[in-house]
Amino acid sequence: MNDFSVHRIIGRGGFGEVYGCRKADTGKMYAMKCLDKKRIKMKQGETLALNERIMLSLVSTGQDCPFIVCMTYAFHTPDKLCFILDLMNGGDLHYHLSQHGVFNETEMKFYAAEVILGLEHMHRRYIVYRDLKPANILLDEHGHVRISDLGLACDFSKKKPHASVGTHGYMAPEVLSKGTAYDSSADWFSFGCMLYKLLKGHSPFRQHKTKDKHEIDRMTLTMNVELPDSFSKELKSLLEGLLQRDIDKRLGCKGQGSDEVKEHPFFAGIDWQQVYLQKYTPPLIPPRGEVNAADAFDIGSFDEEDTKGIKLTDADQELYKNFPLVISERWQNEVAETVFETVNFEADKTEHKKRAKQKKLYDIDEKESDCILHGYVKKLGGPWTSSWQMRYAKLYPNRLELHPDSAKPELVFMDQIEEVSPELVQVKNENCIVIRLRDGKVVLTNPDEIGLKEWLTSLKSAHKLSQELLGSMAKKAGKIYGTDSNNRNTIIATRNANGN
């Protein structure tokens, strides 16, 4: 526990609380889920608590899934079980549904796509989630989502579960039918219920906001859901497929799993690799600087009187002897993201100071000169013109100077330039200015796109004025020397001979 500094409470469940915390040695922020051993014993929840640790280790090991709240560490103290999880500080979809109102089809499609990949990750590991609902879908600071709380998840690789667990209004008919074995089929039905809730504000089986669990269950087992005319044809088809009571007819349960859902016409045009890389823009970005969750006072705390008479024995502690765990891949990523990032930051800071000092000197040098624009750019160079090299560029009416750190500058005179690219051009995945010369080309870029566009405009303007000036001089030379008025080679040769 001393390895972490604990911050404010961000949630509470049946057995304990969730806090924001920071790892002491790397500074990485996490969520710490603490379960009270006495409360677990009082509610006979030992199997559930240990099962959650197993499920988290299964989904957190191997290929990373950006759509599940995964675990990096697990440990226990004499009175607590602690999970160290991905921190999601953007609130949950239930909270945002109450703040934002219902979502439209396009917005819902974004959340649906990311949740599908989270379910796919679990199902490939033979895990059925069993508690899919908006309250368990958490947003990160950018608005992307992850499935959280694997307390009810279950491994069905060896034996299919048959317990009736979950949230009323989201449980599949086979889950409600006591004694009926099921697998990942239950999650696709819950997925359909969740999508309906995002669109309409309530579960399809909770009409008129009834809280009667028996009535909700009865409707789930018997009612055919009537979908509003406002839903598109593709959306109706998707929900009808997901909310099938007959498992064999249900979308996602016909042998191809998540691929059946991903290939449905409602998701036509979705690039699933781009979804996995989180390249689609989220419809809702949580407000920065705010805690997108209930106030700590509203979350409340447990009544210690509840567990006053509960004693933890050696046998109780023995249950948790194998609880501690470190997911090595995630620990290595933590070190890479934080320690190495700090080293790089310090190096960047030193380099920034050096450049600032150099720029100050250039600023003084160019104060009274005819320099049009100056600043750092990156030039494509090196062996086989394959790497970006930092240069301090200075643009004058008749030339472009590219200064390395400690060498003579490379000079590009305006009369050597055939063309400056009219627009920015993609080179090696960067937006670039391409300057075509008589005997080659110069490629420049800058991480600051606004600054790069200023360089492009200034270069085009300087080149145009230079051409007009050279053309005018050629005409005057033609009148004086009787040469061809359209030939400027005489002027250029004269300049080259003089070295000016």
N, C-alpha and C positions, 0 to 999 in steps of 0.2 A: 504493500500500500504506500510505503514511503517513496516509491519510484514515481508517484503521480501526485500532482497538486490538484485538489478537487475544487471546482467552481460551483456555480449555482445549480440547483435542481431543475431539470427540464422535463421530467415526467415521472409517473408513478404507476405501478402495476399491482397485481395481486400479492406478490411476494416481496416487493421492494421498490426502490427508486432508481432513476437514471439521472446522472450528473454530467455536466461538462467537465473535462479534466485535461491536464497537460502532462505529457511525459517529461520527467525532470531532465534526463540527459540529452534528449534530442529536441525538446520543445514542441513536438507534434501534438496537436489537439485531438482528443478522442471523446467518445461517450463512455462513461463507466456505469454499467448496469449492476447494481448491488442487490442481491437477494438475501433476505434475513433468514438465517438457518432456523431460528425458533419459529418464525411464521410458516416456513416450509413444513416443519415438523407438525405444527398445530393443524395445518390443512392437509397433511399427509401428501405433500407435493414433491417428495424426494425423487420419485421416478421422473416427473415432469422436468425438474431442475436439471437432473443429470442428462436427460434426453436432449434438452436445449443445447447443452454443451457439446453433445455428440453431433447434433444437426449443424451447429455453427462450424464445427471443425470440418465437416464434410463439404459444406458450401464454400468455405474459406481457403481450402487447400487446392493446389493445382492452378488451372487457368483462372485468372481473376475475372470476377463478374462485377461490372460497374453498376448493376441494378439490384443488388442485394446488400443490406447492411451486414458486412462480414466482421469476423472477429480476428484480432491479432494476438491477444493474450487472454488467458484465463488463470485465476489464482483464487485462493481462499484465505480468510483470516479465521480466528476462533469463532466468530459469530456471523461472518458474511461470505457469500459466494460472489465473485466479481468477474464480469465479462468486460473486456476492453474492446469496444466496437468502433466502426466508422462513425464519425460525428456528422450528423445531418442537422444543420441549424436553420433550415428553411421552413420548419413546420410540417404538418401532414396534410394530405388532400382533404380530409374531413374539416380541418380548421380553415383551409383556404376556400372550401366550398361554402362555409358559413360567412366568410368575409367577401368573397368574390361573387358568389351566386353560382348558378349552374353553368357548366361549360358548353360551348357549341361543339359540333361534330369534329371540326378541325382540331380544336384544342384537346378534345377527348382522345382523338387519334394519336396525338403525340404521347400522352400518358399510357395509352393502351400498348403502343409499340414497345416502349421501354419495359413495361411490366411483362409483356410476352417473353422478352429475352431473359428476364429474371426467373420466370416460371420454367422456361426451357432449361436454364442452368440447373435448377433443382430436379426437374423430372429426369434429366440425363444421369443424375446421381441417384435415381430411384427414391426421391423424396417427394411426398405430397405435402403441400403447405397447410391446407385446411383452415386458414383464417384470413382469406383475402377480402379486404374491405378498405375504403378510403383512409380510415384512421391508421392503417398499418402501412400506408405508402408515404414515405418521407421525402421531402425535397431538400436538395443541397442548396448552397448559396447562389448557384447559377440557375436553379429551377429544374434540374434533372432529378429523376426519382429513383428510389431504392425500396425494395420490399423489406420490412423490418419485423422483428419479434417472431422468432422461430419456435416459440414455446409449445405450440401445438403441432409442429411439423413432425412427420413420421417417415421412417424408412420402410418401403414396401418391397425391397429387393428379395427377401426371403419369405415374408408372410404379409398378406394384405391386411390392413386394419379394418375394423368393423365398428369402432366406437363412434357414438354420436357426439362429436365435438365441433366447436366453431361458434359463429355468431348467427343468431336467428335472422332470417331474411337473406342470408348469403349461403347457407348450407345446402348442398345438393340433395335431391330426393333419396339417393342411396345412402347418404350419411345419416339422414333422419330415419331411415328404415332400419330399426335395430336388428343387429345380427347379420346385416348384409355387408359382405366384404367389398372393398373398393380400392382404387389406386389414384393416379393423377387425374382421372376423369372428374373427380370432385372439384378440382381447382378451376377447370374450364367453365363449369356451371357458376361457381362463385365469381369468376372473371366477368361473365355476362351480367350478373347482378350488380357488380361494382360499376361497370360501364353505364348501366341504366341509371344508377344513383348519381353519377357525375353529370348526366344529361338532364335528369328530372328532379334530383334532390332527395329521392327516397328509393328504397329497394322496390323492385317490381311486385314483391309479395307483401309489402307493408302499405296497403291502401289506407287512405284517410288517417295516416299517422298512428295506426293502432299499435299499442305496446303489448298486446296480448300475444305471448310467445306461442301458445297453442294454436291461435288463429293464424298466425304467420306461418307456422309449420304446416297447418292444414292446407293453406292456399298454395304453399310450395309443392305439396304432394299432389294436388288436384287441379289447380287453376292453370288455364292456358293464358299466357300473358298477351294482352292486347296492346300493340305498339301504336303510338300516336301517328297520325297522318303527316305530322311535321318531320318525321324521320325520313331520311333518304331511303331509296330502294335498297342500296347496298348495306346501309346500317340495319335496316329491318332484317335482311337476310342473315347478317352476322349474328344479331341477337337471337333470332329464331333458332339458329344453329347451335349457339352456346347454351340456350335455355331449354334444350330438349330434355325431357324427363327420361326418355329411352337412351341409355348410354351408347348403344350401338349406332344411334343416329346423331349423336352429339358431335359438334365440331371439335376437333382435337382428340377424338376418341375412336377414330376409324382405322387406326394403324400407323398414321404418319405424325401423330403428336402435334407439336407446335407448328410444323410446316403447313398443316392443314389451315391453321388460323392465319399464318403469315401470307399464305397464297390466296386468301379470300379477296374478292373484288373490292371490299371496303378499303383494303390496304394497297390497292393498285398504285404503282408509282413510288412506293416506299423503297428506298435503298437500305436494306437491313444492315449492311456493313457500316453505312453512315450513322444508323441508329446506334450500333454498338460503339462507335467512336464518339458518340454524343455530339454529332455535328449539326443536328437539327436545332433550330432556335426554340427554346421553351416558351410556351404561351404566357407564363407567369414567372417573373423573377422576384423572389422574396425581397422586401425592403431591406437594404443594408443598414446595419447599425441598430436594428430592432430585433428583439427576441420573438420569433414567430411561433409562439406557443403560449399556453396559459401562464398567467402570472404565478410566481412561486407561492403566493398566498392562496391562490385559487387551487393550486395542485394539492396543497395541504400536506399533512403528514400522518403517519400511523399512530394510533393510540397505543402507547407502550403497555397500558394495562392489559391489552389483549393477550400478550405473551408473558405476562409477569410470572405465571406459575409453570412455564415451560422450562425444563432443564435439558441441556445438551449433554449426552453421555459420551463415553469413549466409543461406543458402538455407532452413535450418530456421526462422530467425526471420522470414523473408519470408512463410512460410506463415500466420503469425499477425498480419499487418499490419492486417487488418480485424476482428480479434477484439474490440477495445474497444467497449463499447455502454452507453448509458444509456436505460432505458425511461422516457420522460418522464412518462407518467401516474403511474407508481409513485413516481418521484422527487417529483412534486408532492404526492402523498398523504403521503409521508414528511414533507415540510415542514409540511403541514397538520396532521398528527397530532402532531408534536413541537414545532416552533417556536411555532405558534399555541397549542398546548396549554400551553406554558410561560407565554406571555403571559396566557392565561386563568387559569392557576393563580395567578400573581402578583396579578391583579385580585381573584380569589376570596379570596386570603389577606388582602388589605387590607380587603375587605368583611367578612370573618370577624372580624378584629380590631375593626372598628368596631361590629359587632353585639354582640360579647362585652362591649365597654366599655359599650354602651347597656344590655345585659341586666343588667350589674352594678349600674348605677344604678337600674334597675327593681327589682332584687332588694332593694336597700336601701330604696327607697320603699315596697315592699309587705310588708316584714318584719313590721310591726305592724298591717297592714290585714286586711280580711276577704276579700282576693283568693283565689279558689279555685285558679286556674291561670293561668299567664302564659307567653308564649313566642312565637316567630316562626311565622306561618302565611302562606299565600298566599291572597289574595282575588281573585275574578274581578271585574274592573272595566274601567276605561278606556272609550274610545269603543265604543259598541254592546256593552258588556260582553264584550269579546273577548280581553282580556289578563290575565295573572296579575300582581297587585301585592303586593309584600311588605309585611306589616303586623306590628306587635308587638301581640299580642292579650292582653287582661286580662279574665278572667271573674270577675264578682262575683255575689252572690246575686240582685241585681236588674237587672243589666245586663252587656252585653259591650262592651268598648271596643276599637276597632281604630285603633292609632296609626300614622300615616305617619311618615316621617323628620322632617319639619319642617312640621307643620300641626296644627290642633286634631284630636283624635280623633273618629272616627265612633262615635256611641253607639247601641246597639241595646238598648232596655229589654225586659225579659222579658214585660211585658204587651202589647208590640207583636207578639210571636211567636205565630203560629198553630200552627206545628208544627216540630219538629226531626226530620229524616229518621231513621227507626228504625235504618237501616243505612247504610253508605257507598254512595254513588251514583256511577256513572261520568259525568263531565262533561268534555268535551274530552280524552278518554283518560286522565283522572286520577281516582283514588278521592277522593270529596269528601263533605263535610257540607253538606247543603242546609237552610238555615233559611228557612222560609216565613213572610213577614210579611203584615200586612193589605194593604200596598200594594206588594208586590214580594218579593224574596228575596235572601238573602246566601249565596254559595257559597264555601266555604273548603276548602283542601287543604294537604297537608304531605308532603314527600318521605319523611318518617319515618312509616311506616304505623302503627307501635305508638303513636307520639305522637299521630297523628291519631285513632286509636281512643280514646285517653284524653280528647281534646278532645270527641269525640262523646258519650262516657259522661257527662262532667262537664256538658256543655251540656244533655243530656236531663234529668239529675238536677236542675240548677238551675232549668230551665224547669218541671219537675213541682212542685218545692217552691214556686216562685213562684205557680203556679196554685192550689195548695192554700192558701197564705197569703192570696191575694186572695179566694178563695172564703170563707175563714173570716172575713175582714174584712167582706165583703159581708153575711154572715149577721148579724154584730154590728151593722152599720149598719142592717139591716132591723129588728132588735129595737128599736134606739134611735129611729130616724126613721120606722119603720113602712113602709119601702120593700120592694120585692120582694126576698126573700132570695137569689134566683138572679141578681140583676142587680148586676154589679160596676162598672158605668159610673160610678156616683156616686163611688166611691173613686178611680177612675182620673182622673175630671174634677177631683176635689179635688187630687190629686197634681200634675196638669198646671197647675192654677191657681196652686199654690204654687211651681211650678218645681222640685219635689223628686222 
